[in-house]
Amino acid sequence: PTAPPRRPWPKDLEENLEKYTPNGSPAKAERRFVQGHVTADSYRFSISRKSTKVNFACILAVSNTASLLEQEILEEIGKLDDMVQDLYVTEENGTQIRYSQVCTKNQGLCVPSNPLLAAWQMNKNLDLRHITFPIFNQTGQPIYLAGTIGGTLSGKRSVRNQLLVKAKATWLLYYLKTEDGEINELSKMWLIHFLNQFSNIETSLALKKIQVPGGWA
């Protein structure tokens, strides 16, 4: 895809960027779907970051079964995540804007879109029956899951955590660089491309294990 020439963003578009939704996606229906599958705390986690000072995209993935804590479901979520991170925009001069160029980074790598997915991708033998919530320790490193998963059912409690028995839904969050100037414009171009391409991503993956009611920015 070829992007139009870069122009200054109109003030009203700048202020309302977070209101964009994928073409053909009924926003009210999506909102009801989200509220039906994600706890209030998880929903606020996303909404609280919707600022024109923080460019980010988010996707809600909802399991078709009682819980997404299964290898094959995380595999499908991982394929969705890979396809989003492979998105790029081509400018009129042929320059490609890739996610890796505009993502927020930690130690030189894009910040993972979801901590539980990242933990599983690092160790696909991860015992999903022994995930603790809201903090999960992987090889001594605390992983904070609060606000990233919804529709949870907890079991046995320890001092600070509970065993995570079920999780119906999860957010994938893609934070982008927001420095002033050109990098901010490139981030927004990638973000708009994400919104325009979201329905194509969903169609091409032919998802069977999860539902993806929409992508937001």
C-alpha positions as CSV (number, residue, x, y, z in Angstrom):
1,P,0.0,0.0,0.0
2,T,1.1,3.5,-0.8
3,A,0.6,6.3,1.7
4,P,-0.4,9.8,0.7
5,P,2.1,12.6,1.0
6,R,2.8,13.7,4.6
7,R,0.9,16.8,5.6
8,P,0.4,18.5,9.0
9,W,-2.4,16.8,10.9
10,P,-5.6,18.9,11.3
11,K,-6.2,19.8,15.0
12,D,-9.6,18.1,15.1
13,L,-8.1,14.9,13.7
14,E,-5.3,15.1,16.2
15,E,-7.7,15.4,19.0
16,N,-10.0,12.6,17.8
17,L,-7.5,10.1,16.6
18,E,-8.5,7.6,19.3
19,K,-12.1,7.6,18.0
20,Y,-11.2,5.9,14.7
21,T,-12.5,2.4,14.3
22,P,-12.0,-0.2,11.4
23,N,-14.1,0.4,8.3
24,G,-17.4,-1.5,8.5
25,S,-17.1,-2.1,12.3
26,P,-20.2,-0.9,14.2
27,A,-18.6,0.9,17.1
28,K,-21.6,0.6,19.5
29,A,-21.8,-3.2,19.0
30,E,-18.0,-3.5,19.6
31,R,-18.3,-1.5,22.8
32,R,-21.0,-3.8,24.1
33,F,-18.9,-6.8,23.1
34,V,-15.9,-5.4,25.0
35,Q,-17.9,-4.6,28.1
36,G,-19.4,-8.1,28.1
37,H,-16.0,-9.9,28.0
38,V,-13.6,-7.6,29.9
39,T,-13.7,-6.5,33.5
40,A,-14.2,-2.8,34.3
41,D,-10.6,-2.5,35.5
42,S,-9.2,-4.0,32.3
43,Y,-11.4,-1.7,30.1
44,R,-10.2,1.4,32.1
45,F,-6.6,0.2,31.6
46,S,-7.0,0.7,27.8
47,I,-9.2,3.8,27.9
48,S,-6.9,5.6,30.4
49,R,-4.1,5.6,27.8
50,K,-6.2,7.0,25.0
51,S,-4.3,10.3,24.7
52,T,-3.0,12.2,21.7
53,K,0.3,12.3,23.6
54,V,0.5,8.5,23.5
55,N,0.0,6.8,20.1
56,F,-1.0,3.2,20.4
57,A,-3.1,0.6,18.8
58,C,-5.0,-2.1,20.7
59,I,-6.8,-5.4,19.8
60,L,-9.2,-7.4,22.0
61,A,-8.9,-11.1,21.5
62,V,-11.7,-13.3,23.0
63,S,-11.5,-17.0,23.3
64,N,-14.2,-19.1,21.7
65,T,-13.8,-21.5,24.6
66,A,-14.1,-20.9,28.3
67,S,-10.5,-19.8,28.6
68,L,-7.6,-18.7,26.4
69,L,-5.1,-20.5,28.6
70,E,-4.5,-23.2,26.0
71,Q,-1.5,-23.7,23.7
72,E,-3.5,-23.7,20.5
73,I,-5.4,-20.5,21.4
74,L,-2.2,-18.7,22.3
75,E,-0.7,-19.9,19.1
76,E,-3.5,-18.2,17.1
77,I,-3.2,-15.0,19.2
78,G,0.5,-15.1,18.4
79,K,-0.2,-15.3,14.6
80,L,-2.4,-12.3,14.9
81,D,0.3,-10.4,16.8
82,D,2.9,-11.4,14.2
83,M,0.8,-10.1,11.4
84,V,0.2,-6.8,13.1
85,Q,3.9,-6.3,13.7
86,D,4.6,-7.1,10.1
87,L,2.4,-4.3,8.8
88,Y,4.1,-1.5,7.0
89,V,3.2,1.6,5.0
90,T,4.9,2.6,1.7
91,E,5.2,6.3,1.1
92,E,5.0,7.9,-2.3
93,N,8.8,7.9,-2.6
94,G,9.0,4.2,-1.9
95,T,10.1,4.4,1.7
96,Q,8.6,1.8,4.0
97,I,7.4,2.6,7.5
98,R,7.6,-0.6,9.5
99,Y,6.3,-1.3,13.0
100,S,9.9,-1.9,14.2
101,Q,10.7,1.7,13.3
102,V,7.9,3.4,15.2
103,C,7.3,1.0,18.2
104,T,8.2,2.0,21.7
105,K,11.3,0.0,22.7
106,N,12.9,-1.4,25.8
107,Q,16.5,-2.5,25.6
108,G,16.4,-2.2,21.8
109,L,13.3,-4.4,21.3
110,C,9.7,-3.4,20.7
111,V,7.7,-3.6,24.0
112,P,5.7,-6.8,23.9
113,S,2.0,-6.3,23.0
114,N,0.9,-8.6,25.8
115,P,3.0,-9.9,28.8
116,L,1.3,-13.3,29.0
117,L,1.7,-13.9,25.3
118,A,5.4,-12.8,25.5
119,A,6.0,-15.2,28.4
120,W,4.5,-18.1,26.5
121,Q,6.5,-17.2,23.3
122,M,9.7,-17.3,25.4
123,N,8.8,-20.7,26.8
124,K,6.2,-22.7,24.9
125,N,6.4,-25.4,27.5
126,L,5.0,-22.9,30.0
127,D,2.6,-24.6,32.4
128,L,-0.6,-22.6,31.8
129,R,-2.3,-24.3,34.7
130,H,0.0,-22.6,37.1
131,I,-0.2,-18.9,36.0
132,T,-0.6,-16.6,39.0
133,F,-2.6,-13.3,38.9
134,P,-2.1,-10.4,39.1
135,I,1.7,-11.0,39.1
136,F,3.3,-14.0,37.5
137,N,7.0,-14.8,38.1
138,Q,8.9,-16.3,35.2
139,T,12.5,-17.3,36.0
140,G,12.4,-14.8,38.9
141,Q,11.1,-11.9,36.8
142,P,7.7,-10.5,37.8
143,I,5.3,-10.1,35.0
144,Y,2.3,-7.9,35.7
145,L,-0.9,-9.3,34.1
146,A,-3.4,-6.9,35.8
147,G,-5.3,-4.9,33.2
148,T,-4.2,-7.0,30.2
149,I,-6.6,-9.9,30.5
150,G,-10.4,-10.1,31.3
151,G,-13.1,-12.5,32.1
152,T,-10.9,-14.1,34.7
153,L,-11.6,-16.8,37.3
154,S,-9.1,-17.1,40.1
155,G,-8.4,-20.1,42.4
156,K,-6.2,-20.7,45.4
157,R,-4.7,-17.5,46.9
158,S,-1.1,-17.0,48.0
159,V,0.2,-14.0,49.9
160,R,-0.3,-11.5,47.0
161,N,-1.5,-13.6,44.1
162,Q,-4.2,-16.1,43.1
163,L,-3.9,-19.0,40.7
164,L,-5.4,-18.0,37.4
165,V,-7.9,-20.7,36.5
166,K,-9.5,-19.0,33.5
167,A,-9.1,-15.9,31.3
168,K,-11.7,-15.3,28.6
169,A,-10.1,-12.3,26.8
170,T,-6.9,-10.4,26.5
171,W,-5.6,-7.1,25.1
172,L,-2.8,-6.7,22.6
173,L,-1.4,-3.2,22.9
174,Y,1.0,-1.6,20.5
175,Y,2.7,1.5,21.9
176,L,4.3,3.8,19.4
177,K,7.0,6.5,19.6
178,T,5.6,10.0,20.3
179,E,8.6,12.3,20.0
180,D,7.9,15.6,18.3
181,G,8.5,16.0,14.6
182,E,8.9,13.4,11.9
183,I,8.8,10.2,14.1
184,N,5.5,11.3,15.6
185,E,4.1,11.7,12.0
186,L,5.4,8.3,11.0
187,S,3.8,6.7,14.1
188,K,0.5,8.1,13.2
189,M,0.8,7.0,9.5
190,W,1.4,3.4,10.7
191,L,-1.5,3.7,13.2
192,I,-4.0,4.8,10.5
193,H,-2.7,2.0,8.2
194,F,-3.3,-0.5,11.1
195,L,-6.9,0.7,11.4
196,N,-7.5,0.6,7.6
197,Q,-6.0,-2.9,7.3
198,F,-7.5,-4.5,10.4
199,S,-10.4,-6.2,8.7
200,N,-8.1,-7.6,6.1
201,I,-5.8,-9.1,8.8
202,E,-8.8,-10.8,10.4
203,T,-10.0,-12.2,7.1
204,S,-6.6,-13.5,6.0
205,L,-6.0,-15.3,9.3
206,A,-9.3,-17.1,9.2
207,L,-9.4,-17.3,13.0
208,K,-11.0,-20.3,14.5
209,K,-10.0,-20.3,18.2
210,I,-10.6,-16.6,19.0
211,Q,-12.9,-13.7,18.1
212,V,-11.5,-10.3,17.4
213,P,-14.3,-7.7,17.6
214,G,-12.2,-4.8,16.5
215,G,-9.0,-2.9,16.6
216,W,-8.7,0.6,18.2
217,A,-6.3,3.5,18.4
